[in-house]
Amino acid sequence: MNAGKFVGLGLLFAVACVPAQQPVSSAPIDDEIKRCLTQEKHGSAKGCWADFLSRYRDVAGPAQVTLAEEHMQKADTPPAPTAAPIPEPAPTVVPPPPPPPPPPTPVRQFSRSESTMVMDSLTPLAFGAILRTKGITFTSRVADGATNFRFQAREAGPHWITVILSPNGDILQTVAFLFRRSSDVSMARVNSWNKDKRFGRAYIDKDGDGVLESDLVLKGGVTVEAVNDWLDLYFRLLTAFAQHVGYRGS
């Protein structure tokens, strides 16, 4: 064998012994692309794409390289300003209609036998029924065990009247304040009323206010008619006393 043939066989043997280059698996490339895309969802992934290109540009497919370059360019481009959203007009709220007024309280009507029945006391409910039969609207409250009814009566003019029903319900007292301390009504004028009139006493209290009072004692027995008569009399006395002292209401 000559030297030329020996050299040729040696070169052929050397080439045959060099291992063939193994193709790069696409699995790590795909995983890296997924990692960069996931990072991009939560913020900037520019560094991730730059690292991808530096490591896999020569072994990744053309589509993968192009995808990385596009995302790199997108990371360098500032987002376009967006116009502020135009707020939607608030819906018009139509208020619900007001509830219907409550039905009027039925007026308690006393029968003839009830009107003449003798009583030695009244409950607040019973006296309130008497006021309603007279067409009087009132407010009531309890103080020191007594029930105070406050109202205005057509027959008594513009004056506010308070009727106090004792805790035991056996005494009724009417009270009305007329003139105030600033009035020029004299004590002599008030005393002249007490001298000439009965069933309603007038006085100037410690605050300087003019007061007209009347009492009805139920002990021993009275009727509903008697209570009504007592109220009617007081209404007339109150009107007359206001005229006596020249009071026309505030």
C-alpha positions in Angstrom: 0.0 0.0 0.0 1.5 3.3 -0.9 1.6 6.4 1.3 -1.2 8.2 -0.6 -3.7 5.4 0.0 -2.7 5.3 3.6 -3.4 9.0 4.1 -6.8 8.7 2.4 -7.9 5.9 4.6 -6.8 7.8 7.7 -8.8 10.8 6.7 -11.9 8.7 6.0 -11.5 7.0 9.3 -11.2 10.3 11.2 -14.3 11.7 9.5 -16.3 8.6 10.3 -15.3 8.9 14.0 -16.6 12.5 14.4 -20.1 12.3 16.0 -22.9 13.9 14.0 -24.3 17.2 15.5 -27.5 16.5 17.4 -30.5 18.8 16.6 -31.6 21.1 19.4 -34.9 20.1 21.1 -37.7 22.6 20.7 -39.0 21.9 24.2 -36.8 24.3 26.2 -37.4 27.0 23.5 -41.2 26.6 23.8 -40.9 26.7 27.6 -38.9 29.9 27.5 -41.4 31.6 25.1 -44.2 30.6 27.5 -42.2 32.0 30.4 -41.8 35.3 28.7 -45.4 35.5 27.6 -46.5 34.8 31.2 -44.2 37.5 32.5 -45.5 39.9 30.0 -49.0 39.5 31.4 -47.8 40.9 34.7 -45.6 43.7 33.5 -42.6 44.3 31.2 -40.9 41.2 29.7 -38.2 43.0 27.7 -35.4 41.4 29.7 -36.9 38.0 29.2 -37.1 38.4 25.4 -33.6 39.8 25.2 -32.3 36.8 27.1 -34.2 34.4 24.8 -32.7 36.0 21.7 -29.2 35.9 23.0 -29.5 32.2 23.9 -31.7 30.8 21.2 -31.5 33.0 18.1 -29.2 30.6 16.2 -31.2 27.5 17.1 -34.8 28.6 17.3 -37.1 28.5 14.4 -37.6 31.7 12.3 -41.2 32.1 13.6 -40.0 31.9 17.2 -37.2 34.4 16.6 -39.7 36.8 14.8 -42.1 36.4 17.8 -39.4 37.3 20.2 -38.3 40.3 18.2 -41.9 41.6 17.8 -42.4 41.4 21.6 -39.1 43.2 22.2 -40.2 46.0 19.9 -43.5 46.1 21.6 -41.8 46.5 25.0 -39.8 49.4 23.7 -42.9 51.2 22.3 -44.7 53.3 25.0 -48.4 52.6 25.2 -50.6 55.0 23.3 -52.5 57.3 25.6 -56.1 56.3 26.1 -58.9 58.8 26.3 -60.6 59.0 29.7 -63.8 57.1 29.6 -66.9 59.1 29.4 -69.0 58.5 32.5 -72.4 57.2 31.9 -75.2 59.5 33.1 -76.6 58.4 36.4 -79.9 56.7 36.1 -82.8 58.9 37.0 -84.3 57.6 40.3 -88.0 58.1 40.5 -89.0 58.2 44.2 -91.7 55.9 45.1 -95.1 57.4 45.6 -95.9 58.4 49.2 -97.9 55.8 51.1 -101.6 56.6 51.4 -102.6 58.4 54.5 -103.9 56.2 57.3 -107.6 56.0 57.6 -109.1 58.4 60.0 -109.7 57.2 63.6 -113.4 56.4 63.9 -115.1 58.7 66.2 -116.4 57.0 69.3 -120.1 57.8 69.7 -121.7 57.4 73.1 -125.1 55.9 73.2 -127.8 57.6 75.2 -127.4 55.1 78.1 -123.6 55.7 78.1 -124.0 59.5 78.1 -126.2 59.3 81.2 -124.3 56.6 83.0 -122.8 57.8 86.3 -119.0 57.4 86.6 -116.6 58.3 89.4 -113.5 58.2 87.2 -112.3 58.3 83.6 -109.6 56.5 81.8 -107.4 58.4 79.3 -109.0 56.4 76.5 -112.5 57.3 77.6 -111.7 61.0 77.9 -110.0 61.0 74.5 -113.2 59.5 73.1 -115.2 62.4 74.6 -112.9 65.0 72.9 -113.2 63.2 69.6 -117.0 63.3 69.8 -116.6 67.1 70.0 -114.5 67.1 66.8 -111.3 67.9 68.8 -107.9 66.7 67.6 -105.4 66.5 70.5 -102.0 65.2 71.6 -101.5 63.5 74.9 -98.6 62.6 77.1 -98.1 61.2 80.6 -96.3 63.3 83.2 -96.0 62.2 86.9 -98.7 59.7 86.4 -101.2 62.2 85.0 -102.3 62.3 81.4 -102.1 65.7 79.7 -104.3 66.4 76.7 -103.4 69.5 74.6 -105.6 70.9 71.9 -107.4 73.9 70.4 -111.2 74.1 70.3 -113.2 76.0 67.8 -115.5 77.4 70.5 -112.6 78.7 72.5 -110.8 80.7 69.7 -107.1 80.4 69.0 -106.0 79.6 72.5 -104.2 76.3 73.4 -105.9 74.4 76.2 -104.4 71.6 78.4 -106.7 69.2 80.2 -105.0 67.2 83.0 -106.5 63.9 84.0 -105.3 62.8 87.4 -103.5 59.5 87.8 -106.6 58.0 89.4 -108.8 59.4 86.7 -111.1 61.1 89.3 -110.1 64.8 88.7 -110.1 66.8 85.5 -108.3 70.2 85.4 -108.3 72.6 82.4 -105.4 75.1 82.0 -104.9 77.8 79.4 -102.1 80.4 79.3 -103.2 83.6 77.8 -101.1 86.7 78.2 -97.4 86.7 79.0 -95.2 88.5 81.4 -94.6 91.3 78.8 -98.3 92.1 78.8 -99.6 95.2 80.5 -102.5 93.3 82.1 -102.7 94.4 85.7 -103.4 92.2 88.8 -106.4 94.4 89.5 -107.8 93.5 86.0 -107.4 89.8 86.8 -108.9 90.1 90.3 -112.0 91.9 88.9 -112.6 88.7 86.8 -112.5 86.5 89.9 -114.8 88.8 91.7 -117.5 88.8 89.1 -117.2 85.3 87.5 -117.5 81.8 88.8 -116.4 78.3 87.7 -113.1 79.6 86.2 -110.4 81.1 88.3 -107.8 83.5 86.8 -104.4 84.3 88.2 -100.9 85.5 87.2 -98.4 82.7 87.9 -94.8 83.0 89.2 -93.5 83.5 85.7 -95.9 86.4 85.1 -98.2 84.5 82.7 -101.9 84.9 82.8 -103.7 81.5 83.5 -107.4 80.5 83.5 -108.1 77.2 85.2 -111.2 75.1 86.0 -111.6 71.8 87.9 -114.1 69.0 87.7 -114.2 66.4 90.5 -115.5 63.1 89.4 -115.7 61.5 92.8 -119.3 61.0 93.8 -120.3 60.4 90.2 -120.7 62.4 87.0 -122.0 61.5 83.5 -120.5 62.0 80.0 -123.0 64.7 79.5 -121.7 66.5 82.6 -118.1 66.3 81.3 -119.2 67.8 78.0 -121.1 70.6 79.7 -118.1 71.4 81.8 -115.8 71.6 78.7 -118.3 73.8 76.9 -118.6 76.1 79.9 -114.8 76.4 80.1 -114.6 77.2 76.4 -117.0 80.1 76.9 -115.2 81.3 80.0 -111.9 81.2 78.2 -113.3 83.4 75.3 -114.8 85.8 77.8 -111.6 86.0 79.9 -109.5 86.8 76.8 -111.9 89.6 76.0 -111.8 90.8 79.6 -108.0 91.2 79.6 -107.8 92.3 75.9 -105.9 89.3 74.8 -106.3 88.2 71.1 -103.8 85.4 70.9 -100.2 85.2 69.8 
